[in-house]
Amino acid sequence: MQKTVNKVVSNHRINGSLSDYYFYSPLPYQDGKATDPFLLLHHHGPMTLPPENNGMPFGPHAHRGFETVTWILKGHVVHKDSHGYHSRIDEGGIQWMSAARGLIHNEYVEKSFKEEGGELELLQLWINLPAKLKMTPAKYTGVQQQDIPVINADNDKVQVAIAGGSWNGHKGAVSSLTGINAFLIHMQAEGRATINVAQGRNVLFYVLRGNVAVNGNTAGDRSLVLFDNDGDAIDITASSDAIILYCDGEPLNEPVAWHGPYVMNTQTEIMEAMRDERMGKFGFYID
């Protein structure tokens, strides 16, 4: 039985703190229950930064209580944090970070990119952690494109890059703490795919670009597709070349206390996170 599409939501551009840098924000959506455990999704670009640009508008910052997954669609991103993880991931790769009990990290581009300019496009997803896992050790995994399994379907009209979890029995590059399935799907025009969703799991379905029919509903560029909690099948037909971010996960059904870079269950835990970061319990970021 097909899942019922509840709504298709278009997203609008948000200018960053730098004039050349912008992003779209499909999540958070006002009905957090529909997307639990997925908290935030930012689609950066696609953009072309000129020579002598200022790079990404982030400096070192703290996190606690959730995981982040970053897909590098164009360009590269360097990750460095207070626990000693440091890597550059290039186009087609992913960065999967579990902030958990806390770290300080920085995401940036190399000096040469600032000097010469170039294309940049990223997706960053925040995935909530249940209370029982929020204080587990922090961890970072960087995976280059060649190490992400890709499954071809529908006579090669569909390519599924499995960042996490599994697709039809094929395991992804990363096993998340909460069993998240996370795929980037490239479809050629007239390509078809069916995703079977385990009962009780919530779906994140975001069309980066292209036009697709999703269980009979049309979705285009930068559209978030929301589903009712029924059925178990999502049928997709592409009417043009398209790219889709698909994720599913078990809803946590827990209270959410969210303050900037901290996502916990109570306001007391937020205050504790702020205190612990000031006391150096997240480690120390050295540039």
RODO-2510 file (C-alpha; in nm, 4 decimals, decimal comma):
residues 287
     n   res          X          Y          Z
     1     m     0,0000     0,0000     0,0000
     2     q     0,1322     0,3439    -0,0934
     3     k     0,2021     0,6014     0,1758
     4     t    -0,0276     0,9030     0,1497
     5     v     0,1398     1,2327     0,0606
     6     n     0,0200     1,4892     0,3129
     7     k     0,1814     1,8004     0,1681
     8     v     0,4518     1,9229    -0,0719
     9     v     0,6333     2,2277     0,0656
    10     s     0,8486     2,4596    -0,1458
    11     n     1,1488     2,6266     0,0160
    12     h     1,2880     2,9748    -0,0181
    13     r     1,6378     3,1126    -0,0292
    14     i     1,7980     3,2512     0,2862
    15     n     2,0952     3,4816     0,2455
    16     g     2,3825     3,4035     0,4767
    17     s     2,5980     3,6506     0,6629
    18     l     2,8123     3,6873     0,3497
    19     s     2,6607     3,8332     0,0334
    20     d     2,7834     3,5506    -0,1933
    21     y     2,6722     3,2720     0,0400
    22     y     2,3131     3,1480     0,0648
    23     f     2,1129     2,8404     0,1574
    24     y     1,7616     2,6937     0,1699
    25     s     1,6029     2,5552     0,4877
    26     p     1,3488     2,2719     0,4320
    27     l     1,3670     2,1802     0,8029
    28     p     1,2681     2,2506     1,0723
    29     y     0,9068     2,2116     0,9647
    30     q     0,6416     2,3392     1,2030
    31     d     0,5052     1,9904     1,2658
    32     g     0,8106     1,8277     1,4198
    33     k     0,6228     1,5019     1,4760
    34     a     0,6075     1,4442     1,1003
    35     t     0,9853     1,4485     1,0659
    36     d     1,1058     1,3192     1,4075
    37     p     1,3992     1,2317     1,4479
    38     f     1,5106     1,4706     1,1693
    39     l     1,5573     1,8194     1,3122
    40     l     1,7142     2,0476     1,0539
    41     l     1,8057     2,0352     0,6860
    42     h     1,9993     2,3112     0,5123
    43     h     2,0664     2,3086     0,1380
    44     h     2,3671     2,5336     0,0732
    45     g     2,3825     2,6611    -0,2851
    46     p     2,4390     2,5599    -0,5521
    47     m     2,6581     2,8676    -0,5753
    48     t     2,9759     2,9875    -0,7412
    49     l     3,1949     3,1881    -0,5074
    50     p     3,4218     3,4426    -0,6787
    51     p     3,7990     3,4740    -0,6353
    52     e     3,9040     3,6304    -0,3036
    53     n     3,5862     3,5071    -0,1310
    54     n     3,5403     3,4601     0,2428
    55     g     3,4596     3,0901     0,2251
    56     m     3,1977     2,9333     0,4512
    57     p     3,0426     3,1665     0,7119
    58     f     3,1140     2,9436     1,0105
    59     g     3,3806     2,9447     1,2749
    60     p     3,4524     2,6899     1,5475
    61     h     3,1291     2,6079     1,7328
    62     a     3,0014     2,3556     1,9866
    63     h     2,7370     2,0821     1,9546
    64     r     2,5719     1,8331     2,1877
    65     g     2,2876     1,5838     2,1659
    66     f     2,2529     1,4939     1,7972
    67     e     2,4231     1,3749     1,4774
    68     t     2,5007     1,5700     1,1617
    69     v     2,5369     1,4348     0,8102
    70     t     2,6874     1,6568     0,5413
    71     w     2,6760     1,5645     0,1719
    72     i     2,9340     1,7502    -0,0407
    73     l     2,7701     1,7870    -0,3833
    74     k     3,0133     2,0429    -0,5245
    75     g     3,3499     2,1595    -0,3938
    76     h     3,4949     2,0298    -0,0676
    77     v     3,4632     2,0714     0,3096
    78     v     3,7357     2,0418     0,5719
    79     h     3,6284     1,9165     0,9161
    80     k     3,8393     1,9753     1,2272
    81     d     3,7303     1,9290     1,5878
    82     s     3,8296     1,9306     1,9531
    83     h     3,8680     1,5519     1,9680
    84     g     4,1413     1,5367     1,7050
    85     y     3,9350     1,4418     1,3993
    86     h     4,0548     1,6289     1,0903
    87     s     3,9764     1,5502     0,7263
    88     r     3,8957     1,7066     0,3921
    89     i     3,6059     1,5462     0,2034
    90     d     3,5640     1,6191    -0,1655
    91     e     3,2724     1,6248    -0,4084
    92     g     3,0462     1,3217    -0,3745
    93     g     3,1584     1,2349    -0,0218
    94     i     2,9908     1,2629     0,3177
    95     q     3,0795     1,3670     0,6714
    96     w     2,8887     1,1837     0,9464
    97     m     2,9419     1,3311     1,2919
    98     s     2,7889     1,2251     1,6208
    99     a     2,8249     1,5239     1,8511
   100     a     2,6614     1,3195     2,1321
   101     r     2,8034     1,4406     2,4662
   102     g     2,9853     1,7276     2,3036
   103     l     3,2587     1,8626     2,0811
   104     i     3,3738     2,1836     1,9152
   105     h     3,4223     2,1670     1,5408
   106     n     3,4838     2,3843     1,2391
   107     e     3,3743     2,3396     0,8786
   108     y     3,5655     2,5376     0,6200
   109     v     3,7219     2,5422     0,2734
   110     e     4,0912     2,5475     0,1918
   111     k     4,2774     2,8759     0,1480
   112     s     4,3184     2,8006    -0,2240
   113     f     3,9373     2,7913    -0,2671
   114     k     3,9051     3,1328    -0,1038
   115     e     4,1722     3,2714    -0,3320
   116     e     4,0552     3,1141    -0,6577
   117     g     3,6799     3,0702    -0,5996
   118     g     3,4702     2,7832    -0,7294
   119     e     3,1460     2,5890    -0,7065
   120     l     3,0002     2,4871    -0,3722
   121     e     2,6869     2,2892    -0,2858
   122     l     2,6171     2,1085     0,0398
   123     l     2,3375     1,9377     0,2271
   124     q     2,3528     1,9253     0,6051
   125     l     2,1062     1,7215     0,8084
   126     w     2,0703     1,7188     1,1887
   127     i     1,9417     1,3904     1,3358
   128     n     1,8235     1,3849     1,6954
   129     l     1,9605     1,1277     1,9401
   130     p     1,7435     0,9591     2,2037
   131     a     1,8046     1,0499     2,5669
   132     k     1,9898     0,7240     2,6286
   133     l     2,2503     0,8081     2,3613
   134     k     2,2957     1,1833     2,4035
   135     m     2,5930     1,1404     2,6386
   136     t     2,7800     0,8735     2,4423
   137     p     3,1309     0,9632     2,3149
   138     a     3,1522     1,1986     2,0181
   139     k     3,2628     1,0520     1,6852
   140     y     3,3360     1,1686     1,3301
   141     t     3,3539     0,9659     1,0080
   142     g     3,4547     1,1139     0,6726
   143     v     3,3840     0,9076     0,3610
   144     q     3,5026     0,9930     0,0101
   145     q     3,2798     0,9307    -0,2914
   146     q     3,4583     0,6124    -0,4004
   147     d     3,3867     0,4504    -0,0632
   148     i     3,0094     0,5070    -0,0710
   149     p     2,8190     0,2058    -0,2144
   150     v     2,6099     0,2932    -0,5206
   151     i     2,3297     0,0668    -0,6444
   152     n     2,1991     0,0971    -1,0000
   153     a     1,8342     0,0233    -1,0801
   154     d     1,5815     0,0529    -1,3620
   155     n     1,8379    -0,0154    -1,6369
   156     d     2,0800     0,2357    -1,4813
   157     k     1,8263     0,5189    -1,4898
   158     v     1,8424     0,5254    -1,1090
   159     q     2,1570     0,5417    -0,8941
   160     v     2,1287     0,5166    -0,5159
   161     a     2,4298     0,6276    -0,3087
   162     i     2,3866     0,4635     0,0340
   163     a     2,5361     0,6949     0,2959
   164     g     2,3861     0,5091     0,5923
   165     g     2,1683     0,2105     0,6692
   166     s     2,0797    -0,0243     0,3834
   167     w     1,8952    -0,0320     0,0522
   168     n     1,7409    -0,3646    -0,0542
   169     g     1,9975    -0,5563     0,1497
   170     h     2,2978    -0,3483     0,0410
   171     k     2,4752    -0,1845     0,3363
   172     g     2,5767     0,1803     0,3351
   173     a     2,9018     0,3523     0,4228
   174     v     2,8053     0,4328     0,7830
   175     s     2,6010     0,2615     1,0529
   176     s     2,4381     0,5364     1,2558
   177     l     2,3710     0,5122     1,6275
   178     t     1,9962     0,4929     1,5642
   179     g     1,9742     0,2865     1,2442
   180     i     1,9027     0,5755     1,0073
   181     n     1,8656     0,4989     0,6361
   182     a     2,0146     0,7830     0,4306
   183     f     2,0327     0,7793     0,0501
   184     l     2,1114     1,0305    -0,2237
   185     i     1,9165     0,9228    -0,5314
   186     h     2,0024     1,0358    -0,8846
   187     m     1,7303     0,9693    -1,1424
   188     q     1,7296     1,0142    -1,5163
   189     a     1,4140     1,1272    -1,6947
   190     e     1,1575     0,8445    -1,7017
   191     g     1,3457     0,6555    -1,4313
   192     r     1,1359     0,4732    -1,1739
   193     a     1,2042     0,3536    -0,8208
   194     t     1,0083     0,2104    -0,5295
   195     i     1,1160     0,2511    -0,1685
   196     n     0,9653     0,0181     0,0901
   197     v     0,9403     0,1837     0,4310
   198     a     0,9352    -0,0252     0,7462
   199     q     0,6224     0,0275     0,9554
   200     g     0,6389     0,3096     1,2090
   201     r     0,9354     0,4926     1,0580
   202     n     0,9203     0,8600     0,9588
   203     v     1,0431     0,9749     0,6189
   204     l     1,2501     1,2723     0,5071
   205     f     1,2036     1,3211     0,1314
   206     y     1,3633     1,6274    -0,0273
   207     v     1,3869     1,6990    -0,3997
   208     l     1,7022     1,9029    -0,4589
   209     r     1,6259     1,9561    -0,8267
   210     g     1,4251     1,8106    -1,1079
   211     n     1,0618     1,7087    -1,1283
   212     v     0,9228     1,3836    -0,9929
   213     a     0,5874     1,2209    -0,9227
   214     v     0,5738     1,0805    -0,5694
   215     n     0,2790     0,8464    -0,5126
   216     g     0,0898     1,0487    -0,7719
   217     n     0,1861     1,3950    -0,6402
   218     t     0,4187     1,6314    -0,8254
   219     a     0,7286     1,7702    -0,6540
   220     g     0,9894     2,0003    -0,8088
   221     d     1,3073     2,1876    -0,7212
   222     r     1,3756     2,2293    -0,3474
   223     s     1,0519     2,0619    -0,2368
   224     l     0,9975     1,8777     0,0897
   225     v     0,7428     1,5954     0,0612
   226     l     0,5568     1,5095     0,3828
   227     f     0,3777     1,1773     0,4306
   228     d     0,1016     1,0515     0,6561
   229     n     0,1950     0,7645     0,8851
   230     d     0,0258     0,4995     0,6733
   231     g     0,1264     0,2555     0,4010
   232     d     0,4725     0,1228     0,3349
   233     a     0,5601     0,2104    -0,0275
   234     i     0,6885     0,5237    -0,2003
   235     d     0,6750     0,5083    -0,5800
   236     i     0,8842     0,7664    -0,7648
   237     t     0,8808     0,8512    -1,1353
   238     a     1,1129     1,1200    -1,2731
   239     s     0,9824     1,3448    -1,5508
   240     s     1,3272     1,5080    -1,5769
   241     d     1,6718     1,4368    -1,4393
   242     a     1,6392     1,4678    -1,0621
   243     i     1,8280     1,4389    -0,7335
   244     i     1,6488     1,3319    -0,4149
   245     l     1,7610     1,3081    -0,0544
   246     y     1,5770     1,0226     0,1138
   247     c     1,6060     0,9260     0,4814
   248     d     1,3927     0,7291     0,7231
   249     g     1,4186     0,6608     1,0937
   250     e     1,2346     0,5592     1,4069
   251     p     1,0622     0,8581     1,5711
   252     l     1,1938     0,9195     1,9218
   253     n     0,8684     1,0580     2,0655
   254     e     1,0677     1,2402     2,3330
   255     p     1,0541     1,6012     2,4516
   256     v     1,2917     1,8316     2,2639
   257     a     1,4757     2,1220     2,4272
   258     w     1,6647     2,3081     2,1538
   259     h     1,8924     2,6042     2,2051
   260     g     2,1247     2,6937     1,9167
   261     p     2,3855     2,4173     1,8853
   262     y     2,2434     2,2034     2,1677
   263     v     1,9511     1,9612     2,1396
   264     m     1,8543     1,7909     2,4648
   265     n     1,5364     1,6798     2,6430
   266     t     1,5060     1,9479     2,9130
   267     q     1,6058     2,3091     2,9673
   268     t     1,8167     2,1962     3,2631
   269     e     2,0196     1,9774     3,0263
   270     i     2,0647     2,2764     2,7947
   271     m     2,2076     2,4787     3,0826
   272     e     2,4358     2,1873     3,1717
   273     a     2,5594     2,1708     2,8121
   274     m     2,6439     2,5416     2,8123
   275     r     2,8239     2,5026     3,1455
   276     d     3,0178     2,1953     3,0314
   277     e     3,1326     2,3686     2,7127
   278     r     3,2634     2,6666     2,9143
   279     m     3,4403     2,4278     3,1531
   280     g     3,6271     2,2602     2,8674
   281     k     3,4417     1,9275     2,8813
   282     f     3,3877     1,9370     2,5030
   283     g     3,7647     1,9480     2,4494
   284     f     3,9620     2,2391     2,3100
   285     y     3,9665     2,3426     1,9467
   286     i     4,3151     2,4415     1,8276
   287     d     4,3272     2,6218     1,4943
***
